[in-house]
């Protein structure tokens, strides 16, 4: 457990020692996750599909699978959502934390106007009158680059990029302290992706909202984030300031992800690939989760779980690897 630091402001999101176990699994889906997001900060959570990114982000709203058993804490603005009663949790979901999902069309009712979608939640909770809610919706639509005429349209009458902007505006209706973006650009074309990324960065600066950005795209993470957490098999493999982490990866998994990312200025030929498969949830792990796929693995990796260790001369850059000191300059170094 981290000791409290009275000189530091309370993080918008503070996940500590989070462990989530599901029925029928031999090991936790999340195994001791530590993660923080400060006010006005963008934190990227990256990794392969199935690494635990989405369930980590959704824990801030306590949107967990049926039968989930939790340990640790998930604090939003200093309050642990895992111990909240129904009324407290409803308040968090109504305004303190908001989420932008992958597919904007799955978030809206195609038979109702966009104006109803934007205003319904704040009017039902009596946070605003209908007139105030409509005015707020118009303000936020302008903030995301749309005009108020969108309020009268149905979801099928706007493009996917426009609808994602609408969903972002809806997430901001309650002035959330924390915005969770779960791969919000996956269903968009490249141009719309760039627009949404720039939009999120601008809104964060304008409203001071903490942003947890979940993605498997390392280039997107580098473009938008202040800090990055790299997940593998339900654990944090590496974390640190974005610039340092991408320039000097200290975990073989991070380096392998970077090496497998296509680049316009990269060498021709086949992309590097990570051999093997992620570990099965039906099998226990006794050591490093990446050991079976790691070119640096030794006997200690198979029997002992590595603890996060700080990189020399790079404060805040941590890697959970027994051999992180061997990585720079090795064959798996992505630079």
C-alpha positions as CSV (number, residue, x, y, z in Angstrom):
1,X,0.0,0.0,0.0
2,X,1.3,3.5,-0.9
3,X,1.7,5.8,2.1
4,X,-0.4,9.0,1.9
5,X,1.3,12.1,0.8
6,X,-0.4,15.2,2.2
7,X,1.6,17.5,-0.1
8,X,0.1,16.0,-3.2
9,X,-3.5,16.7,-4.4
10,X,-6.0,13.9,-4.4
11,X,-5.9,12.1,-7.8
12,X,-9.0,12.1,-9.9
13,X,-8.6,8.3,-10.1
14,X,-6.5,6.2,-7.8
15,X,-6.5,2.5,-8.3
16,X,-4.4,0.6,-5.7
17,X,-3.8,-3.1,-5.5
18,X,-6.9,-3.9,-7.6
19,X,-7.4,-7.7,-8.0
20,X,-10.5,-9.0,-9.7
21,X,-11.3,-12.7,-9.9
22,X,-14.1,-14.2,-12.0
23,X,-15.9,-17.6,-11.6
24,X,-14.2,-20.4,-13.6
25,X,-10.7,-18.8,-13.8
26,X,-7.5,-20.1,-12.2
27,X,-6.0,-16.7,-11.7
28,X,-7.2,-13.1,-11.3
29,X,-8.3,-11.2,-14.4
30,X,-6.6,-8.2,-12.8
31,X,-3.7,-9.0,-10.5
32,X,-2.6,-6.1,-8.3
33,X,-3.2,-3.0,-10.5
34,X,-1.9,0.3,-9.4
35,X,-2.8,3.3,-11.5
36,X,-3.5,7.0,-11.0
37,X,-4.9,9.9,-13.1
38,X,-4.5,13.4,-11.9
39,X,-6.9,16.3,-12.6
40,X,-6.3,17.6,-16.1
41,X,-3.9,14.7,-17.0
42,X,-4.3,12.2,-19.8
43,X,-3.1,8.7,-19.0
44,X,-3.0,6.0,-21.7
45,X,-3.6,2.3,-20.9
46,X,-2.2,0.1,-23.7
47,X,-1.8,-3.6,-24.4
48,X,-3.1,-6.5,-26.4
49,X,-6.8,-7.4,-26.5
50,X,-7.6,-9.4,-23.4
51,X,-4.9,-7.8,-21.3
52,X,-7.5,-6.3,-18.9
53,X,-7.6,-2.7,-20.1
54,X,-11.4,-2.3,-20.4
55,X,-12.2,-4.0,-17.1
56,X,-9.6,-1.7,-15.4
57,X,-11.3,1.4,-16.8
58,X,-14.8,0.2,-16.1
59,X,-13.9,-0.5,-12.5
60,X,-14.1,3.3,-11.9
61,X,-17.8,3.0,-12.5
62,X,-18.0,-0.5,-10.8
63,X,-19.2,-1.9,-14.1
64,X,-17.9,-5.4,-13.4
65,X,-18.8,-8.8,-14.8
66,X,-21.3,-10.9,-12.8
67,X,-19.7,-12.9,-9.9
68,X,-16.6,-10.7,-9.8
69,X,-14.7,-10.8,-6.5
70,X,-12.6,-7.7,-5.9
71,X,-9.7,-6.7,-3.6
72,X,-7.9,-3.4,-3.3
73,X,-9.5,0.0,-3.9
74,X,-10.7,2.2,-6.8
75,X,-11.0,5.8,-5.5
76,X,-12.6,8.5,-7.6
77,X,-11.9,12.0,-6.1
78,X,-10.9,10.2,-2.9
79,X,-13.9,8.0,-2.5
80,X,-13.7,4.2,-3.0
81,X,-16.4,3.1,-5.5
82,X,-16.0,-0.6,-4.6
83,X,-17.5,0.2,-1.1
84,X,-20.2,2.6,-2.2
85,X,-23.9,2.0,-1.6
86,X,-26.4,2.2,-4.5
87,X,-27.2,5.9,-4.1
88,X,-23.5,6.9,-3.9
89,X,-22.7,4.8,-6.9
90,X,-25.6,6.4,-8.8
91,X,-24.2,9.9,-8.1
92,X,-20.8,8.9,-9.4
93,X,-22.2,7.4,-12.6
94,X,-24.5,10.4,-13.1
95,X,-21.8,13.0,-13.1
96,X,-18.5,12.4,-11.4
97,X,-17.3,9.8,-13.9
98,X,-18.3,9.5,-17.6
99,X,-17.4,7.0,-20.3
100,X,-17.0,7.1,-24.0
101,X,-17.3,3.6,-25.6
102,X,-15.8,2.2,-28.8
103,X,-19.0,2.2,-30.9
104,X,-21.0,5.4,-30.7
105,X,-24.0,3.9,-32.4
106,X,-24.3,1.3,-29.6
107,X,-24.6,4.2,-27.1
108,X,-27.6,5.9,-28.5
109,X,-31.3,5.0,-29.2
110,X,-31.7,5.2,-33.0
111,X,-35.4,6.1,-32.5
112,X,-34.8,9.1,-30.3
113,X,-33.4,12.5,-31.3
114,X,-29.9,13.4,-30.3
115,X,-31.2,16.3,-28.2
116,X,-33.1,13.8,-26.0
117,X,-30.0,11.6,-25.6
118,X,-27.9,14.6,-24.5
119,X,-30.4,16.0,-22.0
120,X,-32.2,13.0,-20.5
121,X,-29.7,12.0,-17.8
122,X,-29.3,15.5,-16.3
123,X,-33.0,16.2,-16.3
124,X,-34.0,12.8,-14.8
125,X,-31.5,13.4,-11.9
126,X,-32.9,17.0,-11.6
127,X,-29.4,18.3,-12.0
128,X,-30.8,20.8,-14.6
129,X,-34.1,22.0,-15.8
130,X,-35.0,21.1,-19.4
131,X,-34.2,24.6,-20.5
132,X,-30.8,24.6,-18.8
133,X,-30.0,21.1,-20.1
134,X,-30.8,22.2,-23.7
135,X,-28.6,25.2,-23.3
136,X,-25.8,23.1,-21.9
137,X,-26.2,20.6,-24.7
138,X,-25.9,23.3,-27.3
139,X,-22.8,24.7,-25.6
140,X,-21.1,21.3,-25.6
141,X,-22.0,20.6,-29.2
142,X,-20.3,23.8,-30.2
143,X,-17.3,22.8,-28.0
144,X,-17.0,19.5,-30.0
145,X,-17.3,21.3,-33.4
146,X,-21.0,20.8,-34.1
147,X,-23.9,23.2,-34.3
148,X,-27.2,23.1,-32.4
149,X,-29.1,21.8,-35.4
150,X,-27.8,18.4,-34.5
151,X,-30.1,18.4,-31.4
152,X,-33.1,17.9,-33.8
153,X,-31.5,15.0,-35.8
154,X,-31.7,11.3,-35.2
155,X,-28.5,9.2,-34.9
156,X,-28.9,7.8,-38.4
157,X,-28.8,11.2,-39.9
158,X,-25.2,12.0,-38.9
159,X,-21.8,10.3,-39.7
160,X,-19.9,8.1,-37.3
161,X,-17.4,10.8,-36.6
162,X,-20.1,13.3,-35.8
163,X,-21.9,10.8,-33.6
164,X,-18.7,10.1,-31.6
165,X,-18.5,13.9,-31.0
166,X,-22.1,13.7,-29.8
167,X,-21.2,10.9,-27.4
168,X,-18.2,12.9,-26.1
169,X,-20.5,15.9,-25.5
170,X,-23.0,13.6,-23.7
171,X,-20.2,12.4,-21.4
172,X,-19.4,16.0,-20.5
173,X,-23.0,17.0,-19.7
174,X,-22.5,16.4,-16.0
175,X,-19.1,18.1,-15.7
176,X,-17.3,14.9,-14.8
177,X,-14.0,14.9,-12.9
178,X,-12.9,11.8,-14.8
179,X,-13.5,10.8,-18.4
180,X,-13.0,7.2,-19.5
181,X,-12.4,6.7,-23.2
182,X,-12.4,3.0,-24.1
183,X,-10.9,2.9,-27.6
184,X,-13.1,5.7,-28.8
185,X,-11.6,5.9,-32.3
186,X,-11.7,2.2,-33.3
187,X,-14.8,2.5,-35.5
188,X,-13.6,5.8,-37.2
189,X,-11.5,6.5,-40.3
190,X,-8.0,7.9,-40.0
191,X,-9.1,11.6,-40.5
192,X,-11.9,11.3,-37.9
193,X,-9.5,9.6,-35.5
194,X,-7.1,12.5,-35.7
195,X,-10.0,15.0,-35.1
196,X,-11.3,13.1,-32.1
197,X,-7.9,12.9,-30.5
198,X,-7.3,16.6,-31.0
199,X,-10.8,17.2,-29.6
200,X,-10.2,15.2,-26.5
201,X,-6.9,16.9,-25.8
202,X,-8.5,20.3,-26.2
203,X,-11.5,19.4,-24.0
204,X,-9.2,18.1,-21.3
205,X,-7.3,21.4,-21.3
206,X,-10.5,23.5,-21.4
207,X,-12.4,21.7,-18.6
208,X,-9.6,20.3,-16.5
209,X,-11.0,16.8,-16.8
210,X,-8.8,13.8,-16.0
211,X,-8.7,11.4,-19.0
212,X,-8.0,7.7,-19.0
213,X,-7.5,6.7,-22.6
214,X,-7.7,2.9,-23.4
215,X,-6.1,1.8,-26.6
216,X,-4.1,-0.9,-28.3
217,X,-2.7,1.7,-30.7
218,X,0.7,2.9,-29.4
219,X,0.9,5.9,-31.8
220,X,-2.4,7.2,-30.5
221,X,-1.2,6.8,-26.9
222,X,2.0,8.7,-27.8
223,X,0.0,11.5,-29.4
224,X,-2.4,12.1,-26.6
225,X,-1.0,11.0,-23.2
226,X,1.1,12.5,-20.5
227,X,1.8,9.1,-18.9
228,X,1.4,5.5,-20.1
229,X,0.6,2.2,-18.4
230,X,1.4,-1.0,-20.4
231,X,-0.8,-4.0,-19.4
232,X,-0.1,-7.6,-20.0
233,X,-2.2,-10.6,-18.7
234,X,-3.9,-8.5,-16.0
235,X,-0.7,-6.9,-14.7
236,X,1.1,-3.6,-15.3
237,X,4.3,-4.4,-17.1
238,X,5.6,-0.9,-17.4
239,X,4.5,2.7,-16.6
240,X,6.0,6.1,-16.9
241,X,6.0,9.4,-18.7
242,X,5.0,8.9,-22.3
243,X,8.2,10.4,-23.9
244,X,10.5,8.3,-21.7
245,X,8.6,5.1,-22.0
246,X,8.4,5.2,-25.8
247,X,12.0,6.4,-26.2
248,X,13.5,4.0,-23.7
249,X,11.3,1.0,-23.1
250,X,12.4,-1.0,-20.0
251,X,10.2,-4.1,-20.4
252,X,10.6,-6.6,-23.3
253,X,6.8,-6.6,-23.9
254,X,6.8,-2.8,-24.4
255,X,9.8,-3.0,-26.7
256,X,8.2,-5.8,-28.7
257,X,4.9,-3.8,-29.1
258,X,6.9,-0.9,-30.4
259,X,8.9,-3.1,-32.8
260,X,5.7,-4.5,-34.2
261,X,4.1,-1.1,-34.9
262,X,4.1,-0.2,-38.6
263,X,5.8,3.0,-39.5
264,X,6.1,5.0,-42.7
265,X,9.8,5.6,-42.2
266,X,10.5,2.0,-40.9
267,X,12.3,-0.8,-42.8
268,X,10.6,-2.6,-45.6
269,X,9.5,-6.2,-45.2
270,X,7.5,-8.1,-42.6
271,X,6.8,-6.5,-39.3
272,X,8.3,-8.0,-36.2
273,X,5.8,-10.3,-34.3
274,X,5.6,-11.4,-30.7
275,X,5.8,-15.2,-30.8
276,X,3.4,-17.3,-28.8
277,X,0.1,-16.5,-27.1
278,X,-0.9,-14.7,-23.9
279,X,-1.4,-17.0,-20.9
280,X,-4.8,-18.7,-20.5
281,X,-7.0,-17.5,-17.6
282,X,-7.6,-21.2,-16.8
283,X,-3.9,-21.7,-15.9
284,X,-2.1,-20.3,-12.9
285,X,0.9,-18.1,-13.2
286,X,3.9,-18.7,-10.9
287,X,6.3,-16.1,-12.3
288,X,6.4,-13.4,-14.9
289,X,3.3,-13.5,-17.2
290,X,5.5,-12.7,-20.3
291,X,8.2,-15.3,-19.6
292,X,7.1,-17.8,-22.2
293,X,7.3,-15.2,-25.0
294,X,10.3,-13.2,-23.7
295,X,13.7,-13.5,-25.4
296,X,15.4,-12.4,-22.1
297,X,13.6,-14.9,-19.9
298,X,15.7,-17.0,-17.4
299,X,14.8,-19.4,-14.7
300,X,14.0,-16.7,-12.2
301,X,11.3,-15.4,-14.6
302,X,9.4,-18.7,-14.4
303,X,9.3,-18.9,-10.6
304,X,9.2,-15.3,-9.3
305,X,6.8,-12.5,-10.1
306,X,8.8,-9.4,-10.9
307,X,8.1,-6.2,-8.9
308,X,8.1,-2.7,-10.4
309,X,11.5,-1.2,-10.4
310,X,12.4,2.4,-11.2
311,X,14.6,3.2,-14.1
312,X,17.9,4.9,-13.3
313,X,17.8,8.7,-13.7
314,X,14.1,8.5,-14.9
315,X,11.8,9.2,-12.0
316,X,8.4,7.6,-12.3
317,X,9.4,5.2,-15.0
318,X,8.8,1.7,-13.6
319,X,9.1,-1.7,-15.2
320,X,8.1,-5.1,-13.7
321,X,11.0,-7.1,-15.2
322,X,13.8,-9.1,-13.7
323,X,16.1,-8.0,-16.5
324,X,15.1,-4.5,-17.3
325,X,18.7,-3.4,-16.9
326,X,19.6,-5.6,-19.8
327,X,17.0,-4.3,-22.2
328,X,18.6,-1.1,-23.6
329,X,20.8,-2.0,-26.5
330,X,19.6,-5.5,-26.7
331,X,18.0,-7.2,-29.7
332,X,14.5,-6.4,-28.5
333,X,15.2,-2.7,-28.0
334,X,12.7,-0.8,-30.2
335,X,14.9,2.2,-30.8
